[in-house]
Amino acid sequence: MTTTIPRPEHPNPQKMRENWRNLNGTWNFAFDFGRSGRDRNWHKVTNDTKNTVLNTNENIFENWQSAPNENPFTQQITVPFCPESSLSGIGYQDFIPACWYQREIILTKEEVTKCCHLHFGAVDYFCEVFVNGHSVGTHQGGYASFYFDISKVMHAGKNTIIVYAEDNMKENRQPVGKQSRFFYSRGCDYTRTTGIWQTVWLEFLPPKHIKTLRYFPNIAEGKIAIEVITNGSGKLNATAFYQGEKMGEATSVLTGNQTMLEISLAKTHLWELGAGRLYDITFTFEEDILQSYFGLREVAMSGYRFLLNGRSVFQRTVLDQGFYPAGIYTAPSDEDLKKDIELSLACGFNGARLHEKAFESRFLYHCDRAGYLVWGEMANWGLDLSESEAVFHFLPEWQELLQRDFNHPAIVTWCPMNETWDVNGRKQRDEIVELIYHTTKQFDSTRPIVDTSGNYHVVTDIYDLHDYCQDPAVFKEHFTGSLQENGEFWDEHHLRQSYQEGLPYCVSEYGGIKWDPDNKPENAWGYGDAPQTEEEFFARYRGLTDVLLQHEKIFGFCYTQLYDVEQERNGLYYYDRKPKFDVQKFKEINSQHARIED
């Protein structure tokens, strides 16, 4: 049986309850170029509004100051695809300062007796949500997931949900990542995303329920410790399984709303490269039943080495931008999310740096299952870090993402920012970078943190660098310590930052080899001159990669990039994910033994 709902799968496999409803699909839609819809009471519109005043005597409208006399929702959009995308059914790619969504849903008498949460995977950038004419909350941030409790404003029968979204990209006051701040996409900036771009869904819960979970594995003793926060007191049970076999359980009685559980596991199945080996776990708190999972693994830095479960592992990662031709920020299907991991593995990579975008929970779930290493990053580009207020536009959302993504075993490094820069001659405020690092470390001491990938480092657990030199011979000289000022590697930003001896380091961007078989350089962007033949391409790729694999101190690399994105033509695959070359050749090069690994 086929479904007409796009992206029908549960959006967050780490927190699944049986009673939920996917709200993806057709919504009514309106542009608001003047940001005047609020003044015109668009938040009070229902499907019955047709240039007539609504009956304001109805109870759900009792707080209205005035009723709408227009219905602006003359278009329809397919959620969760942004209005810039073709999959949305709109495909409008100029700037959208504001837009509105509207949908009516039917709730049963049983459903309205529950606690009801209205979830949004992500809305870019600021939004306000209305249910039956009542504002239920606002959210700022284009990447973090959030929800509102709508229990007090819903009723049995027809209910109207309206979402207002603002997206102001030109004032350097919001993280935009790789979204172009110019009319056209250009260089390494691409088509914008506005409004809803991840799944919208309802969740029906009992009055007492679990709010948050955090897992702390202990691989030496074969245990998992779990921090659980609820919204009240009661009895809590957690039972762990592996492939259907019970592995252990623990019970706690909460007199407040927080506890720590510890489960001794009957068998130890480690999360490793290429083998996720996830444990399933069921929580029962009073009437609340929650399904989740965890991976048993530990990561650490030891000297120059990256350790996974105590073993030195070389990070063979690739840059993944998370863009799709038809969906822009949103993968057309769950299979497309899995496919990008499979394409990477086929080239011999064992992970990815998720670049200038906080990826959706569903993608991270597939990384967890595949035993696929990733760096958790945020979309900091678009922020002016020379202004102190930038911290208010970044840190609160980053904290939300840390909470959302903490339990993913695939995330082995936090990287809040990428290539922070000075702006118009004003230097970045290093204290902002330092504050973000320490906040991240305070929340999660189990993972290494890169403060800002590439430049300018302030305080960091890993000193990573970006080097797009295209000549393998010169590239090798860059990592010959006797030739370099800091005794280790060439750093184009050495005047702004100093490498501390003994700090582990890696090359988190290199390559970016341009390949444009159409021979239209004015329509393509990449690093350096494009090779003229396939043989020349592979010679360059091998030469650059061998330098990093053979280095005694470098613990990993990240090649730019997995696939082309619009005009940027330096991927190993085309934008439609078709291979440019025989990917087995990349796998042979990338799979060579690295000097630093066990």
N, C-alpha and C positions, 0 to 999 in steps of 0.2 A: 504493500500500500504506500503510495506516495503522499507527501504532505505539501501544502501550499505555503507553509510558514517557513520563511528563510531562517537559517541558523537555528533549527529547532532544538538542538541539544542543550542540556543543562549547562549554563555558563560558568559554573564554579564547582567542579567535582570535589573540591576539598570541604565543601559545606553543603551537602545535599539533603533535602527533606522531600518526602514523598508528595506533599501537598503544595504544588507550585504550578504556575501558569505562564507560559511564554506569550508575551505581548508583541512579538515581532510581526511584521506584515504591513498591511495597508493602514496608514494614518492620513488624516486630513492635514494640509500643510499650507502655510502662508509666509511669504517674505515680509520683512518689516524693515525696509531700508532706512526709514526715518526714526526707527526705535520709538514709535508713537503708539504701538499697539496696547501698551499698558494703560495709557491715557484714554484710549478708545474702548477700554473694557473688553478686549479680546479674550481675556482670561475667564470671562463669564459666558462665552458663546457655547451653545449646544447645537446639535444637529437640527433642532427645530427653529433656530434663529435664521429668519429669512427676511431681513429688512423690516422686522416688526419688533416691538418691545415685548420682552418676556413677562410672564406673570410673576411679579416680585413678591406676591403673598405666599408663595411656596416656601416651606421651612428652610430648604437648603439655600435659598437666596436671600434670607432675611437680613444678612449683613451688607447687602449691596447698597452702594450709595446711588448708583444709577444703573440702568439696564442697557445692554448693547442694542444698537439698532441696525447692526450690519453683521453679515457673516463673511469674514475675510478668507475662510478656508475653501478657496476655489480650486486648489490643486490637491493632488494626492502624492504621497511619498511612501516608498517601501523601506520600513525600518528593519534592520539597523544601519542601513547604508546612508552616508552623508549626502546632502543635496548636490554636491559637486560631482558625485559618481554617476556613472551610467546605470548601475544597478538600482539606484534610488528611483529611477524613472523620471528624474528631473535634469541632472547633468548641467547645472548652472555653475560656471567656473570663475565668474568675477567675484569680487569681495562681497561677502554677506555679513553686514554688521549685526543683523538680528533676524530670527525666524521663529515661527510658532508651529507646534504640532497639536493635533486634537484627535482623540479617539473615545468612543463610547464602549463600555464593557457591561456585561450583565453579571451580577453577583447573586449567588443563591442565599437563602436564609441561613443555611449552615455556615457558609463562608464568612458572613458578616458577624458571626459569633466569635470568630477567631481574631487573634492579633494579626493584622495584615501589613506587610512591608512591601512597598513599591520600590523595586531595585532598578538601577541604571548601571550598566557596565562602564560607560563613559559618555560624557556630553562635553563637547568643546565649544565654549570655554566656561562661561558663567551661565547658570540656568536657575529658573524658578519654576516650581511645579505646583499646579492647581488641581484639586479634585472637587468636583461639584461646586466650583466657584470659590473655594477656599484655598488660600496659599498653605501648602503643607511643608514648605522649606525651600532653601536656596543652597546651591553648591558652586564653589569656585574651583576650577581646575579641569583641564581637558582630558586627563588620563586616569585618574583614580576612580574606583567604583564607590557607589554610595546608595543609600536607601532612605526613604521616609516612612514613618509609621502613619498610615492613613486610616487607622481603625475608627477614629472619632468622626470622620467626615464621609464615610462610605455608608451605603444602605443597600438593602436587598432590591434587586431590579437594576434599572439602567443607571450607570454612573459615567460621568464625563471626566476624562483626564486631559489636561492641557499642559504643555511644556513650552516654556519660553527660553530661548537660547541667545546669548550675545557672544560675539567673537570679534574683538578689536585687536588686530595684529600689528598695527603700525606704530604703537607708542612705546615699544620695548618694556611693556609692563606685564607680559604673560609669556610663559614658555610655549614656543610654537614648534620647536624641533626643526625638521626639514621642510616645513610648509613655507612656500614662497611668500615673501612680503612684497613682491612685485606682481604686476598683473600676470606676466608670463612666468612659467617655470624657467629656471635658468641655472646653469652650473650644477651644484649639488642640492638645490632647493626645488621642491616639486609641488604638485597640485595640493591645494588647501583642503582641510576638512572642517566643516562647521556643524555644530549641533550633535544629535545622537549618532554615535558610530559603533556602539556595542549593544548587546541584547538588553531589552527592557522586559522585566518579569515581575510577577506577583508571587509572594510567598505567604502562606497561611500557617501561623504558629499558635501553639497554646500560650496562655498568659505567662507562664514561667518557661524560659527557654535559654539555651546557650547563646552567648553573644560572640565570644572570641576563643580561639584555640592557639596555643603555640607548642610545637614539638621540640624536644631536646634529646637527641639520640645519644646513647652511650654504647659504642660498638664493642669496647673491651669487655663489658659485663653483659652485653646482650639485653639492654634495657632501653625503654623509652619513657622519658619524663614528659608530662603534659601539663601545661598551665591552662586552666579553664576559668573563664569569667562568664558568669550568668547574670540574669537580671533579678535574682532573688535566691532565697534559701531553698534547700531540698536535697534529695538523694540523687547522687550522680554515679553512674556506672559506665565503664569503658571496657570493651572487649575487642581484642586484636585478632585478626585472621591473616593467614597467608595461603592464597589459592584455595580458600574455603576451609582450611584446617585451623581450628582454634589455637592461638599462640599464647594467650594469657588474658587476664582481666584485672581490674582494680575498681574499688568502690570508695566513695567519700560522701560524707554528709556535710553539706554547707550550711553554716549558720549565718554567713554573710553572702557574698557573691563571687568569691574567688577561692580556688584551691589548686594544689599540685597533686597529680596522680603519678604513680610510677608502676609500669608493667614490666615484669621479668618475662622475656620472650622465650618460649620453649625451644625455638630454633632461630639461629642467626642467619639472615639472608641479607648480605650487604648490597647497597646501591652502588653500582660501579659503572664504568664506561661501557656503553652498549648493553647494559643490563639493569633496568630500573628496579626490578624485584620489589615492588611496592607492597606494603602491608595494608590491608583494609582494616578499618576500625569503626565500630558502632558505639555511639554515645546515647545513653538514656538518662534524661534529667526530668524527673516527674513524668509528664505526658509527652515531653519533647524527645523525638528520636532523630538523630543526626548521623549521616553517613560521611565518612572522611577517609583519608589515607595518609601514610607517611613513608618516607624512605630512610633506611638505616645507613647513615653515612656521616663522616666528619671530614672537614677540610681545614688546612692550616698552611702557613708558610714556615719553612725551616731553612734558614740561611737563604740561598738563592732559589730553593726548590719549592714547588707547589706540591703539597701532599694531599692525596685523596685516600682516606682510610689508612694513613700512615705510609703510603707508597708514593714515590716521586712519579708524577704524571706530567707529561708535556701537553700543554694546551694548544691543540691544533684547531684554532677557531677561525670563523669567517664572519665578516660583517654582514648583518641582516638588517635591512631597513624597515621591513614590515609594510611594504607598499604593494598594491595589486592593481593591475590595469583597469579593471571594471569596478572595484570596490574602494580604491584609494587606500584608506587606513584599514579597511575591513575586508577580511578574507571572504570570498564568496561562499565558502562552505567549510565545514570542519575538516574535510578531506584536504582542502588546500593548506590548512595549517600543518597537518601531518606531512604533506608532500614536501614542504620547504625543508623540514628536518631530513627527510629521505634524500632529497637532492644534495644536501650538505654531506651526509654520510657517504653517499655514492662517490664524492670527490675525495674522501679520505679525511675529512674534518671530524673532530669529535665534539664540537660545540660551536657556539656563536656568541658574538658580542651583539646584543640587541641594541641597535644604535639610534640615539636621539628620539626614543619613543618608549613609553612603558607599554609592553605588549599585554594582550588580554590574558586572563587567567587560563582560558582554554588552551592557548598555545603552550603556556608553561606546564600545564598538565601533560601534554604530549611529550614535552622535553623530559619530564619526570619519568614517564613510562619508558622512554627510549634510552635512558642513561646518557643524556645529552647535556654537556656543560654549557651554562650561559652566564653572562654578566648582566645583572639587573641595572638598567640605566634609566634616566629620565630625560625629557626633552627640554634642556636648558636654553637652547638657542632662542633668541628673541628677548632675553632678559638683559637689561643694562646693569651689569654687576659693579659699575662705578657708582651707582646710587644705592644708598643703604636700604631703601624700601624694597629692593629686589628680593630680600630675604622673605618678606611677607607674601610675595607672589610665588615663592618656590617651596619653602620649608614645610608649610602645613600640608600641601599635597604630597610631598615626598614622604612625610610621616604616615599619611594614609596608605601610600603604596608599600611602605615597609611593613605595615600591619597586614595588608592584604596578601603580600607575597612571601612573608617570612618562612612559611612552611614548605616551600618548594625546594626539594633536595637538588634540583637541577641548577639553582642559582648558587654559584660558588664564590661570587665576588659582587659587592655593591659598587656601583660607579655612578654617583648622583649626576655628575656633569661631564660634558665633553668639550674640550678646547675652549676654555673661558678666555675672553679677549678684552683688551682695553677698548673703549668706545670714544671716538672723536677726540683722541688725545688724553682722555681721562682714564687713569689706571683703574683696574678692577680693585675692589675693596677686598683684600685678602682675608679680612676677618669674617666675611660672609662665607667664604669657602671653608675656613677653619670651623665656624659654627656648624655648618652642615656636616662636616666630617665627624665632629664630636657628638652631635645629635644622633647620627647614624650608629656610631660605635656604642653609645649608651644604650640604644635600643637593641642592638645585635652585636654581641662580642664574639659570635661564632664564626664570622666570615671576615676575610680581609676586605679592606676598603681602598678604592682608588678615589682620591678627592675630586680630581678632574682629569679626564683622560687626555694625554698629549701636552697640555699647557693650560694655565701655569700652576704647577704644583705648589701647595702651601704646607699641608701636613697630610701624609699618606702612608699606607702600609706597603704599597707597591709603587715603584717609580716606572710608569709606563711612558712610552714615547711613540710618536708617529714619524715615519721616515718613508717618503715616497721617491727616493732615489731610484732611477730606472737602470742604472749601470751596475751589474753584480760586482764588478771589481771595486768600484768606488764604495758601494754598499758594504762590502767586506771591510774596507778600511775604516768605515764609520764605527765598527765594533772591534777594532784593534786598539786595546787599551793604551799601548805605548805611544800611539799617535794622538790621543785625545786629552783634552785639558783636564777632565775629571778622572782620567785613568781607566775608564771603562768604555764609554761610547760617545759619539758625536751628538750634541744636543743643540739645536738651533736657538733654543731659548735659555742658554746657560747664563746669560747676563741677568736674567730675571729670577732664576732658581738655581739652587746648588744641590747636586746629588750627594747624598750621605753614603759614605763607604759602607758596604755590607747590606744595603737595602736591596731586596729582590727587584728585578726589573724584567720587562718584556716589551715586545714591539706590538702594540695593540692596533696599529694601522700600518700596512705596507702594501706594495704592489700597485693596485689600482690600474693595471695595464689596460690601456685603451684598445678596443678591438672594434673596428667599424668597417665591416666588409662592404657596405654600400659606398664607401669612399666619399662621404659627405661630411667633412670635418666641421662645417658651419652648423650642422644639426646635432653634433655629438660632443660630449665632454668627457674628459678622462685625464689621467696624469701622464705628462711627457708625450713623446712621439709614439704613435701607434706602430707596432711591428708590421712589417710588410708581408710576412708569410707566417703560416702556422708554425713552421719550424722555429722561426725567430721568436714567436710568442712563447713556446715551451722552453726554449733555451733561456729566455729571460726569467720565466717563472721558476724554473729549476734553480738557476743561479742565485736568485734572491732568497728563495726558500732554504736552500742548502746552507747559506750563511747562518741562518737562525737555528736550524736543526743541529748544526755542528758546533755551536757555541757552548762553552762549558758552563756558562752562568745564566743564559737566557732560558726561562722556564716555559715560554709560550709565545705564539704569534697570533695575529688576526689579519687575514688577507682581505683586502678591499676589492671586490665584494662578491656575494653569492650570485646575484642576478642584476641586470641592468634595471635602472629606474628612470623612466621617461628619457630625457636627453643624456643622462649619465650612462655611458656605454663601456663600463669597465667591469662588468659582471662575468662570471664563468658561464652563466646562462643568460638567455635573452629575457626581456621583461615578461614574456608569456611563459617563462620557465622551460623553454626548449633549449637543449644543450648547444653551445657554440662549437664544442670540440668533443673528442672522445674522452669522457670524464674518467675513464680508467687510467689515463695518463696522469691526471691530477692525483688520483688515489695512490699510484705508485710513488710519486714524489713525496706527497704528504705523509705517507705511512712509513717512511724510512725511520730507523731508530734515531732518536734524539740523544745527544751526548749526555744531557743532564738527567734523563729519566732512568728509572730502575730497569 
